[in-house]
Amino acid sequence: TKGEYEHFMLKEIFEQPNTIANTIFSHLSDNDDRIYFEGLEELKKQLSKARRIIIVACGTSWHSGLIGEYLIEELARVPVEVEYASEFRYRNPIVREDDIVLAISQSGETADTLAALRYSKEQGATTFAVCNVYGSSMARECDFTAYTYAGVEIGVASTKAFTAQVAVLTMLAIAMGVENNILDDNRAVALITELRHIPELVEKTLQTDKAIEKIAKEFLDVNSFLYLGRGINFPIALEGALKLKEISYIHAEGYPAAEMKHGPIAMIDESLPTLIVGTNEAFYEKIVSNAQEVKARKGTIVAVVNEGDTELAAMADYVLTVPKVDELLQPILVAIPLHLFSYHIAVMKGCNVDQPRNLAKSVTVE
Ligand code: M6R
């Protein structure tokens, strides 16, 4: 049931301190910061031999795959390719026996992802699923499965399953990094220690909900929205834009911030607002200069910033704040205000957020 919440989507967003904690602590030992997955030891052997990892997924799960690419390449230095399952399966892709094909899916039943997986299996690759539904087709058919413990997700818009996927991919990347002697123990322990605190920080981020609702109110009449992010937060820009489209029917496009000047900048004026994810430390000045480019064209800016940010916050018209964490752990926190922002816009526009038009929770047809 929806309990005290008006919609499943909102309930599921607010469940995240628990769903993320369940996911993290199901894969982490209490006392020694060791990461566990069923079959992880065997998988690690495969991973150490693997030439590359191919991630296949659709929609929001594809976005978590892109975040997984950043994490795995950064922490474990294994090459990763992220593929739309639908494109992958129909283009006669090259899959070898020393590839690991990782399918990410909330339902474990998405037709294209399942077909991509079956094809990869036929080619002799090791298959691995990150999914949320116990005993789903993908979980049954893969050589290895790491579950996300997000619980049943009813809202068509995926929220808590997404953050649980990102949590699992973070842990997988850390485990691989340690196994491959790329990640030193101190950095691994520091990341795991911070990860343990993520559920509390999600709780804290959720407390900004009323402020987000107020900002959302300013954007009910826009026709289009640009979302920009860099590095590990680029996929979050894609995710924010997808959520806005699917539940509020406002056109939105996610872009790597630096790509703006290769096309989208031509669109910017008073009528096209831009949401900028500005939490990265590494390219902060570059993000600020992207924001200046938007301002110079009279564009309205909604910025997602770390607590304590001054520069970008001062330039932005509206500010969404998240607690400051290691850059690699930011996507989970940044997803929260972005999901809430779309939710409130959609509700205020009178849209059916739990059952958006034309969409099914699980796309089992092609
Ligand atoms: O069950 P899956 O994770 O395989 O589903 C993939 C997509 O259909 C799904 O993420 C879709 O994009 C959501 N409606 C997005 O909120």
Boltz pocket constraint, residues with backbone or C-beta under 6 A from the ligand:
constraints:
  - pocket:
      binder: B
      contacts: [[A, 58], [A, 59], [A, 60], [A, 61], [A, 104], [A, 105], [A, 106], [A, 107], [A, 108], [A, 109], [A, 110], [A, 113], [A, 156], [A, 157], [A, 158], [A, 159], [A, 243], [A, 246], [A, 360], [A, 361], [A, 362], [A, 363]]
      max_distance: 6.0
